[in-house]
Structure formats: structure tokens, C-alpha cells
Amino acid sequence: MADVTRKFTAVDSKAEMKEILSSVYNSLMVKGYNPINQIVGYILSEDPTYITNYNSARTLITRIDRDELLQELLRNYLENK
């Protein structure tokens, strides 16, 4: 197999990030996984195998920058507490 650099298109807006995260969450639910545990596992490890391929969820989650996602989650948590 040839060494090929993969390019991912990053998410530009918070709305798109939320839409992707919701889609990934729903895909994990449908497949019977605990979505929170799986997404946290992915965020901490950057291992995409925490996310199912169902409905292209794994491809979608890789479009979100993990640092930006963590910042937004923390900001949202603190503002809505």
C-alpha cells in the first residue's frame, strides 16, 4: 500500500460542529453503544475506532478539530451551569 497523506476538511462553524456531533451521537445510539463514553474515548485518544462507521460517523467526527471541540464543550458547560 502506498503512503498517502489523507486530507480532512475542517469544520468552520459551531452549528456544523453541533450537527456532526449530533449525527455521530445518534449513529452510536442506533448501534447500541454508549455515545458519551465512545465520544470521550475518541477525544482523549484520537483513536477513530471508538466511533462506528455506521452512517459515516467515523469520517464525520474526524472533520472536527478535537481542541476546538473541547473548548466549545467546556465553554457551553460553564455558561449553562
Backbone hydrogen bonds, N-H to C=O, Kabsch-Sander energy under -0.5 kcal/mol:
donor,donor_aa,acceptor,acceptor_aa,energy
4,V,2,A,-0.7
10,A,8,F,-0.6
11,V,63,R,-1.6
17,M,13,S,-2.0
18,K,14,K,-2.6
19,E,15,A,-2.3
20,I,16,E,-2.5
21,L,17,M,-2.7
22,S,18,K,-2.5
23,S,19,E,-2.1
24,V,20,I,-2.7
25,Y,21,L,-2.6
26,N,22,S,-2.5
27,S,23,S,-2.3
28,L,24,V,-2.4
29,M,25,Y,-2.2
30,V,26,N,-2.5
31,K,27,S,-1.7
32,G,29,M,-1.6
33,Y,28,L,-2.5
38,Q,34,N,-2.3
39,I,35,P,-2.7
40,V,36,I,-2.6
41,G,37,N,-2.3
42,Y,38,Q,-2.1
43,I,39,I,-2.8
44,L,40,V,-2.7
45,S,41,G,-2.1
46,E,42,Y,-3.2
50,Y,47,D,-1.7
51,I,48,P,-1.9
56,S,53,N,-2.2
57,A,54,Y,-1.7
58,R,52,T,-0.9
60,L,56,S,-2.3
61,I,57,A,-2.5
62,T,58,R,-1.2
63,R,60,L,-1.7
64,I,61,I,-1.3
69,L,65,D,-2.4
70,L,66,R,-2.6
71,Q,67,D,-2.3
72,E,68,E,-2.4
73,L,69,L,-2.7
74,L,70,L,-2.5
75,R,71,Q,-2.6
76,N,72,E,-2.6
77,Y,73,L,-2.4
78,L,74,L,-2.6
79,E,75,R,-2.3
80,N,76,N,-1.7
81,K,78,L,-0.6
